[in-house]
Amino acid sequence: MALCEMPGMYKEMNNSGLFGQDGPMNASEGLYSALVGVASGLELKATLRRIVTNAVYLADASYGALGVLDFDGKIQDFIHVGMPDEVSERIGNLPMGGGLLGELSVHPTPLRLAHINEHPASIGFPENHPPMTSFLGVPIRIRGEVFGNLYLTSKKGGEEFTEEDEKSVIAFATAAAVAIENARLYELATLKEKWQRAVSEIGTAVLSGGDSGEVLELIAERSRLLTGAAAALIALPDSTSSLTIEIVNIDRASTETVHRLRSWLGLPAPADSILKRSFSLGGSIIESECSIWNEVMTDSVEERVAAVALPLRTVDKVLGVLLLIWPKGSLIAASSVIDLVESFAGQAALTLVLAEAQQDNEDFAVLQDRDRIGRDLHDLVIQRVLLPACCSMDCCKTKGCHPWSVRK
């Protein structure tokens, strides 16, 4: 999105005198305005975009971007400002963290260059990428961990980024980290509420008489929707502890490859799969890039994916495994979110136990009814068989004859 296409936030700032016609009036006012702008909301993605946009104005850069890192230090989300949409579309795939962008991930310290090409880690630009000159990169740390890196390029007027620019952006990055943490806490609280509603919904389905298959389907669907996963699978063990895929729940907008997962329904999970490993371990497994099946069975289907396998377990037993799948590189495996999913899986397992107990009670009630009906039929048959004989004997005693003499 081009800067001229951004919402009218900065037009209002300019009208109020916070910004001059060509950028911040001075460093202190620019930093103050950037900090005010970045703290104006709690939605995480909007907060990240505001951070990039305010940083661009603060340093008077032509382009800016924020690379959000995954557990492996690779870029999993890339929010950029200053490049028109049509240019971005011509470039194609967003960067994954190679070259100079990856340098900050390996060495998370501020980096300022007069020209991008002068750094040995620079590998140039992809086709259709606009030329860029000066560079300023600053890591954003949250609780001591690097959340992502802020990249600014091509200071306006053909100048280099100054030491003052670097200090201002470092200070801004510190405040941005607080804004990001607040947004994450807000989204986490909202997500907790959604997970709790999902647990209540599953409990209601059990209490209303839903069978275990319906409950499993609901568990898979709600976990997929709340995590934004492309697919959710549930595998259950048989008497020999062999796992079988019982539920496959897929987002309709998923790729053709993901939709082929439906063909796995009813198949046993191989011993080397992430499903089997999670079941054997009795714990969660998080993979930002993995093969969830064995190579022999999936040559025509399998692609590398991000996945989280969570056991559906009670205190003393693993009832099955819930597997959530994302396209490779798109998994946001924040520990707090994973904790929520694990808690949900544990509560879902208890709900399954309740569903099985309820089903057992219903089956026992049916057996009791059958036993009662059997006893009633038995009594009725005995009565119908013996009653005529008893009546005949009574009649003979009255007439003074033997009952067998009547037939003669």
C-alpha positions in Angstrom: 0.0 0.0 0.0 1.4 3.4 -0.9 1.8 6.1 1.7 -0.7 8.3 -0.1 -3.2 5.5 0.2 -3.0 5.2 4.0 -6.0 6.3 6.1 -6.4 10.0 6.9 -4.6 9.7 10.3 -1.6 11.7 9.1 -3.6 14.3 7.3 -5.1 15.1 10.7 -1.7 15.2 12.2 -0.4 17.6 9.6 -3.4 19.8 10.0 -2.8 19.9 13.8 0.8 20.9 13.2 2.4 17.7 14.5 4.0 17.1 11.1 5.4 19.5 8.6 4.8 19.2 4.9 7.8 17.0 4.4 7.8 15.0 7.6 8.3 15.6 11.3 8.9 19.2 12.4 11.8 18.1 14.5 13.1 14.9 16.2 11.4 15.3 19.5 8.1 16.2 18.1 8.3 13.5 15.4 9.1 10.9 18.1 6.2 12.1 20.3 3.8 12.0 17.3 4.9 8.6 16.3 4.4 7.2 19.9 0.9 8.7 20.1 0.0 7.3 16.7 1.2 3.8 17.5 -0.7 3.6 20.8 -4.1 4.4 19.3 -5.6 0.9 19.1 -5.4 -2.7 20.4 -5.9 -4.9 17.3 -2.5 -6.5 16.6 -2.3 -6.4 12.8 -3.5 -2.8 12.8 -0.9 -2.0 15.5 1.9 -3.5 13.5 1.0 -1.5 10.4 0.8 1.7 12.5 4.3 0.9 13.8 5.7 0.7 10.3 3.9 3.8 9.1 4.9 5.9 12.0 8.6 4.7 11.8 8.6 5.7 8.1 7.5 9.2 9.0 9.8 9.4 12.0 12.9 8.7 10.0 11.7 10.4 6.8 12.1 7.1 4.9 10.6 6.2 1.6 9.9 2.6 2.5 9.4 0.7 5.7 8.7 -2.9 6.8 8.3 -5.0 9.8 9.4 -8.6 9.7 7.7 -10.8 12.4 9.9 -13.8 13.2 8.9 -17.3 14.0 10.6 -19.7 16.5 13.3 -20.4 14.0 14.2 -16.8 13.4 12.6 -16.7 10.0 10.2 -14.1 8.8 6.6 -15.4 9.1 4.8 -12.1 8.5 6.0 -9.1 6.5 4.1 -5.8 6.8 5.4 -3.2 4.4 4.6 0.4 3.7 5.5 2.7 0.8 5.4 0.3 -2.1 2.2 0.5 -4.3 0.1 -2.7 -4.4 0.7 -3.2 -8.1 4.5 -3.2 -7.6 4.2 -5.6 -4.7 2.1 -8.0 -6.8 4.7 -7.9 -9.6 7.5 -8.8 -7.2 5.6 -11.9 -6.0 6.4 -13.7 -2.8 7.3 -11.8 0.3 10.8 -12.2 1.7 11.5 -15.1 4.0 14.5 -13.5 5.8 17.5 -14.1 3.6 20.3 -11.6 2.8 20.4 -8.3 4.7 17.0 -8.9 6.2 18.2 -12.1 7.8 21.3 -10.4 9.1 19.3 -8.6 11.8 17.8 -12.0 12.8 21.2 -13.5 13.2 22.7 -10.4 14.9 19.8 -8.5 16.5 21.5 -5.1 16.9 20.7 -1.8 15.1 22.3 -1.6 11.6 22.7 1.6 9.6 24.1 1.7 6.1 24.7 4.5 3.6 23.9 2.1 0.9 22.4 -1.4 1.1 24.8 -2.9 -1.3 27.8 -2.1 0.8 27.0 -4.8 3.4 28.5 -8.3 2.6 25.1 -10.0 3.5 23.3 -8.0 0.8 22.1 -10.3 -2.0 20.4 -7.7 -4.2 16.7 -7.3 -5.1 14.3 -9.6 -6.9 12.9 -8.7 -10.3 10.5 -5.7 -10.4 11.7 -4.5 -7.0 12.2 -0.7 -6.8 15.7 0.6 -6.2 16.7 1.3 -2.6 19.7 3.1 -1.2 20.2 3.9 2.5 19.2 1.4 5.1 18.3 1.4 8.9 17.3 -1.7 10.7 16.3 -2.0 14.4 15.1 -5.1 16.3 11.9 -5.0 18.4 12.3 -6.9 21.6 9.5 -8.0 23.9 10.5 -9.3 27.3 14.0 -9.9 26.1 13.0 -11.9 23.0 13.2 -10.5 19.5 9.6 -10.2 18.2 10.6 -8.9 14.8 12.8 -6.4 12.9 12.0 -2.9 11.7 13.5 -2.1 8.3 13.6 1.5 6.8 15.1 2.3 3.5 15.9 5.2 1.1 15.8 8.3 3.3 14.1 11.1 1.3 16.2 13.6 -0.5 18.8 11.0 -1.3 20.4 11.4 2.1 21.7 8.9 4.6 20.0 8.0 7.8 21.7 9.9 10.6 22.8 8.8 14.1 19.9 10.9 15.4 17.5 8.9 13.1 18.9 5.7 14.6 18.5 6.9 18.2 14.9 8.0 17.5 13.9 4.7 15.8 15.5 2.7 18.7 13.5 4.7 21.2 10.4 4.3 19.0 11.0 0.5 18.8 11.1 0.3 22.6 7.7 2.0 22.8 6.4 -0.1 19.9 7.3 -3.3 21.8 5.0 -2.1 24.6 2.2 -1.4 22.1 2.6 -4.8 20.6 2.6 -6.5 24.0 -0.6 -4.7 24.9 -2.2 -5.7 21.6 -1.2 -9.3 22.2 -2.5 -9.4 25.7 -5.8 -7.9 24.5 -6.1 -10.5 21.7 -5.1 -13.3 24.1 -7.9 -12.2 26.5 -10.3 -12.2 23.6 -9.1 -15.6 22.4 -9.4 -17.1 25.9 -13.1 -16.0 25.9 -13.6 -17.6 22.5 -12.0 -20.9 23.6 -14.1 -21.0 26.8 -17.2 -20.5 24.6 -16.1 -23.4 22.5 -15.6 -25.6 25.5 -19.1 -24.7 26.7 -20.5 -25.4 23.3 -18.9 -28.9 23.3 -20.2 -29.6 26.8 -23.7 -28.6 25.7 -23.5 -30.9 22.8 -22.6 -33.8 25.1 -25.3 -33.0 27.7 -27.9 -32.7 24.9 -27.2 -36.3 23.9 -24.7 -35.9 21.1 -22.7 -39.0 20.3 -18.9 -39.1 20.4 -18.6 -38.7 16.6 -20.5 -35.4 16.7 -18.5 -34.2 19.7 -15.2 -35.1 17.9 -16.3 -33.2 14.8 -17.2 -30.2 16.9 -13.8 -30.3 18.6 -12.0 -30.4 15.3 -14.0 -27.6 13.8 -13.8 -25.2 16.7 -10.1 -25.7 17.2 -9.5 -25.1 13.4 -11.6 -21.9 13.4 -10.1 -20.4 16.5 -6.5 -21.0 15.4 -6.9 -20.1 11.8 -5.6 -23.6 10.8 -6.2 -24.9 7.3 -7.2 -28.4 8.6 -7.8 -30.2 11.8 -7.5 -34.0 12.2 -8.3 -36.3 15.1 -6.8 -39.7 15.4 -8.1 -42.3 17.9 -6.4 -45.5 19.1 -7.8 -49.0 18.9 -7.3 -51.8 21.4 -3.8 -52.3 20.0 -2.9 -48.6 20.3 -2.8 -48.2 16.5 -4.0 -44.7 15.6 -6.7 -44.3 13.0 -7.8 -41.0 11.4 -11.4 -40.6 12.5 -12.1 -36.9 11.8 -10.8 -34.6 9.0 -12.1 -31.0 9.2 -10.9 -28.7 6.4 -11.3 -25.0 5.6 -13.2 -24.6 2.3 -10.7 -22.0 1.1 -7.7 -24.3 1.6 -5.5 -25.5 -1.2 -6.2 -28.6 -3.3 -3.4 -30.4 -1.4 -5.1 -29.7 1.9 -8.4 -30.9 0.6 -6.7 -34.2 -0.3 -6.4 -34.9 3.4 -10.0 -36.2 3.2 -8.6 -39.3 1.6 -6.8 -40.0 4.9 -10.1 -40.6 6.7 -10.1 -44.1 8.1 -6.4 -44.7 7.4 -4.0 -45.8 10.2 -1.3 -43.2 11.1 2.3 -44.5 10.4 4.6 -45.1 13.3 6.9 -42.2 12.2 4.2 -39.6 11.8 3.8 -36.6 14.1 0.5 -38.0 15.2 2.0 -41.2 16.5 4.9 -39.4 18.1 2.6 -37.1 20.0 0.4 -40.1 21.1 3.5 -42.0 22.3 5.0 -39.0 24.0 1.7 -37.9 25.6 2.7 -34.3 24.9 2.4 -31.6 22.3 4.7 -31.3 19.3 5.2 -28.1 17.4 6.7 -28.1 14.0 7.1 -24.9 11.9 8.0 -27.1 8.9 7.4 -30.9 8.8 6.0 -33.8 6.9 3.0 -35.1 8.8 2.8 -38.4 6.9 5.3 -40.9 5.6 6.9 -40.4 2.2 5.7 -43.6 0.8 2.0 -42.9 1.1 2.2 -39.2 0.2 4.4 -38.8 -2.8 1.5 -37.3 -4.7 -0.1 -35.5 -1.8 2.3 -34.4 0.8 3.8 -30.9 1.1 5.8 -29.5 3.9 3.5 -27.8 6.4 3.5 -26.2 9.8 1.7 -28.4 12.4 0.8 -28.7 16.1 -0.1 -32.1 17.4 -1.9 -32.1 20.8 -2.8 -35.2 22.8 -6.4 -35.5 24.0 -5.5 -36.8 27.4 -6.9 -37.2 30.9 -4.8 -37.7 34.0 -4.1 -41.3 33.3 -4.9 -41.9 29.6 -4.4 -40.5 26.1 -7.7 -40.7 24.3 -6.4 -39.6 20.9 -4.5 -36.8 19.1 -5.7 -33.5 17.7 -3.5 -32.3 14.7 -3.7 -28.7 13.4 -2.2 -27.9 10.1 -1.1 -24.6 8.5 0.7 -23.9 5.2 4.4 -23.9 5.7 5.7 -20.7 7.2 2.4 -19.4 8.5 2.3 -20.9 12.0 2.3 -18.3 14.7 3.2 -20.6 17.6 3.3 -18.1 20.5 3.6 -20.0 23.7 0.6 -18.4 25.2 -1.6 -19.4 22.3 -0.3 -23.0 22.4 -1.1 -23.1 26.1 -4.6 -22.2 25.3 -4.9 -24.9 22.6 -3.4 -27.4 25.0 -5.9 -26.5 27.7 -8.7 -26.8 25.2 -7.5 -30.2 24.2 -7.4 -31.3 27.8 -10.9 -30.0 28.5 -12.1 -31.6 25.2 -10.7 -35.0 26.4 -12.6 -34.7 29.6 -15.7 -33.9 27.6 -15.1 -37.0 25.5 -14.9 -39.1 28.7 -18.2 -37.6 29.8 -19.7 -38.4 26.4 -18.5 -42.0 26.6 -19.8 -42.3 30.2 -23.1 -40.9 29.1 -23.2 -43.3 26.1 -22.4 -46.2 28.5 -25.2 -45.2 30.8 -27.6 -45.1 27.9 -26.4 -48.5 26.7 -26.8 -49.8 30.3 -30.3 -48.4 30.5 -31.2 -50.1 27.2 -29.8 -53.4 28.6 -31.8 -52.9 31.8 -35.0 -52.3 29.7 -34.3 -55.5 27.7 -33.7 -57.5 30.8 -37.0 -56.2 32.3 -38.9 -56.9 29.1 -37.3 -60.4 29.1 -38.5 -61.1 32.6 -42.0 -59.8 31.8 -42.2 -62.1 28.7 -40.9 -65.0 30.7 -43.5 -64.5 33.4 -46.2 -64.1 30.8 -45.2 -67.3 28.9 -45.1 -69.2 32.2 -48.5 -67.9 33.1 -50.1 -68.8 29.7 -48.5 -72.3 29.7 -49.2 -73.3 33.3 -52.5 -71.6 33.9 -54.6 -74.0 31.8 -53.0 -77.0 33.4 -53.7 -75.6 36.8 -57.3 -74.9 35.9 -57.7 -78.5 34.6 -56.3 -80.0 37.8 -58.6 -77.9 39.9 -61.6 -78.9 37.7 -60.7 -82.6 38.1 -60.3 -82.4 41.8 -63.8 -80.9 42.0 -65.3 -83.7 39.9 -63.3 -86.4 41.7 -61.4 -87.7 38.6 -57.8 -87.9 37.7 -56.7 -85.1 35.2 -55.3 -87.7 32.8 -58.7 -89.5 32.7 -60.2 -86.5 31.0 -58.1 -87.0 27.9 -59.0 -90.7 27.8 
